[in-house]
């Protein structure tokens, strides 16, 4: 198994195709139409990682994108309608952040370079912290423990698709050029929290001063100027693209509730990471797009 020390470990598990019939009618409710156009993609500022550059002019065609990440309630509707079982359900385990597990949780295998990621038997989208956990009270939180393949299956059923990376970043920026955050230059303007990221000493203690430890509702925090919520923080979001030409990995964007400036400052609109398509973790979800 290949392991990656980042906000989300790469599972590196082999997959098989699952036949999910697409829905007859596209689900466009809750989506915003964007006219597209040219924008400056990427970053080379002091916060940027090498994979974010170079800054280049990219053009995107008109498209629609969901205002929020797919929620537990929305994914539950899909699972009930199709009988679909996620890859984590079929494998029988997924990666869970250790800080969300009970103190008496038995020792399990961790990721070598990121021991806060624990392999938890029985962890999946409706049992995010493993057996004994559930999503009661979290219907409006983003679905997690979904692989790229799981996201593709949901999109096929919905008549939608995953956004291209360029579309995702164009939408996440909300019309701002060169800014690291969807609202501007400062992470916490005037001391106000604008996203769900790690607060405190990582990985020992999240003080929750932004209001949340773990995921928050998909509509928490103010949307950007295009009406999109949580394009930074909360959960990583799968995109359609390969992370690099010829790479087996797929791109994920936006960072998560585990991002912290001492370890992973990928809570910015230009940040990206590559994960194998079969990766499922407690901080990775997705939102949908559609041709306009």
N, C-alpha and C positions, 0 to 999 in steps of 0.2 A: 504494500500500500504506500503510495506517495503521500508525504505529509508536507504541509506548507505552514510556516509560522507567520500567520497574518490574522486579521480580524476574523477570517473564516478559513478553517483548514480545508485543504483539498482532499476529498475522500478517496479518489483514485479507484473506484470500484467499477467493474465492468457492468454494462447494462444490456437489456434486451428491449426491442421496440414493443410498444403497447399500442394496440389499435383502438383509438378512441374516435367515434364518429363525430364530425363537426356539427354544431348546431346549425339549423337552417337559416336562422335570422341573427345577424350580428347584434351584439349587446353594446349599444353605443351610449346608453344612459350613464351619466357621470363622467363623460369624456369631454375634453375641450378641443376645438378645432384650431389649429395653428396654421398660419399662411406660409410658414417656411421662409426661406431666404438665406442669405449668407451671414455667417457669424465667425468670430474667432474662437476656435476650439482648442482646448488644452491650456497648459500653464507652464511657465518657466520661472515663476516667482520663488521666493525663499522658502515657501511652504511646500513646493511641488516635489513630487517624486519623479525620477527619470522617465518613467513610462507615460507621464502626462504630456511630455513635449514631443516635438516642438510645437509652439503655437502656430496654427495654420488657418487659413481661410477655408471654410467648408460651407457648401450649400446643401440645404435640405428642401425637398419638395413639401407641399402642403400635406399635413397628416393630422390625425386625432390621437390624443393620448389621455389615459385615465388621470383624473385629478388625484387619485390616491392609489396606494398599493392595494392589491387584492386582499380582502379581509378574510378572517376565519369564517364568517357567515357566508361570504360569497363562495369560498372554496368548499364549504360544507354542502352547499346547494349543488355544485358540480359533482362532488363525490356521491351524493345521494342519487342524482339523476343518472349517473353512468356506472356506478359501482367501481369507479377507479380507485386503485390502491397505489399510493406513492411508492417510490423506490425505497424510502426509509421503512415503510410498512412491510414491503416484501423482503428486504434484507433483515429486518428485525432490530435495527439500531440506528442511531444518528448521533451527531456531536452536540453536546450541551455544554454551555458555559458553567464551570464549576461553582461560581458564585451564586448560581440560581438553584443549586442542589441543597438538600437538607444537610445539616452538619454531620448527621450520622449516616450519610449515604456511603455505602460500601466502596472501597477503592476499586476503581476500574482503570482500564488502559487510557492513557492520555497521549496527546501529541507531543513528541519529543521536544521540539523547539518552542512549544506553546502549551505547557502543561495545564493551563486553565481550561483547555478543551478536553472534555471527557467523553469517551465512548459509552453511551448509555443504552442498554438493551431496552427495547420497547418504547424508545422516544420517537415521536413522529408528529405530524401536524396537529392532531387533536389530543396528543399527550406531550406537550412541548418539553416538559422536564422528566419525562419517563413515566412508568407506571405510578398511579396515584395522583398524577396531575391531569388537568383537563383545561379546556378553553372556556369554561363557564365564567361569565363576566368579562370575557375577552373576545366576544363576537366581532367587535369593531376594531380589534387589533389586527395587524398584518399577519397573514398566514406565514409560517416559517417551517423549516424542515422540508422544503420543497426543492427538488433538483431542477436543473435547466430542462430536463426531459419532462418533469411533472408540469412545469410552467408551460411548456409547449403543448402538452395535452389539454390543459385548461384553455389555452388560447384557441386551439382547434375546435373545442366544444363551443366556445363563445363566438366563433367566427371572427376572432381578433388575431393579433400576433404580438410578439415581443418587439419593443422598439429597437431600432438600430442605435448604436452608441451615439452617433451624431444627433439623432432625433432626441434621445434622452437628454444629452447635455444642452442642446438648444432649448428644450422645454424647461429643464431644471434652472437654467440661468434667468428665466423670466424676463428676457430682453435686456439684461445688464451685460455690459461688455467688460471682460477682464477682471471681474470681481470674484473672490473665492467663495462667496456665499450667495444664496438665492436672494438675499435682501441687501447685499452690499459688501463693504470691506471688513467690517468688524464682526467678530464671532458673537459677541454679546454686547450689542450697542446699548449704551446707557445702563449696563449691568443686567439687561433683560435676556433671558434664555430664549432662543429662537428655534432650538432643535433638541432632540433627545440623544445626547451623547454621554460619555462617562464623566462623572464629576467626582473628584477625590483621587486617591492613590490607586493606580491600576497595577495589578488586578485584585488587590486586597479588599478595597472598600469603595463602593459607589455611594456617595452620600445622598444621591437623588435630589439635589438642589434644583434640577430642571423639572422636577415633578414626577420623575419616573426612574425606576430601576427595572431593567428589562424593556420590553416593547411598550409603546404607548398607542392609543387609538390612531387610526390612519388619518383622521382629521385634526389631530392635536396640533397646536401651534398654527400661526397664521400662514395662509398660502402665499406663494410668490405672486408676482404681477400677472402671471398667466393663469393663476387659480390652482396651481398644483401644491399639494401638501407634502411635507416631509421628503423633499428631494435630497436632503442631507440628513444624516442621522437616522435613527430608528432601525431600519433594516437595509442591508444590501439588496439591490434590485438587479435581477438578471437582464441582460440585453441579448440581442440576437447574434451579435458579432463574435468571431473568434478574437481572443485576446491579442494575438499576433499572427501574421501570415504563417500558415502551416502549423500553427499550434493546435493541440487538441483542446486546450482550455477555452472557455467562453468568458466574456467580460461581465463583470458585475460593477454597479455604480452606486455612489452615494454614501458609503459608509454605514455605520450602525450605532446602536446604543453602547457598543464596546469601544468606539473610537476615542482616543485620548491623546493629547499633544505630546505626552511623554513616550508614546509607543506607536500609535497609528493615527496620524493626522489626516486620514482619508475622509474626513467629514466635510469635503469641499466639492463643488460642482464639477471640477476637472479631474478629480481623483478616480482611480480605477484599479481593479485587481482581476486576475485571471484565476478561474477555478475549473476543475474538470467538470464536465456536464452532469456527472452523477453525484456531485457533492450535495449534501444536505446538512444544514446546521441550524441552530436556534436563532441565527440572526440574518438569515437570507430569505428573501421573498421576491416579489416581482410586481410590476404594473403592466398594463396592456396598451397596445397602440393599434392603429388602423390607418389604411390609406384614406386620404380625404377625397 
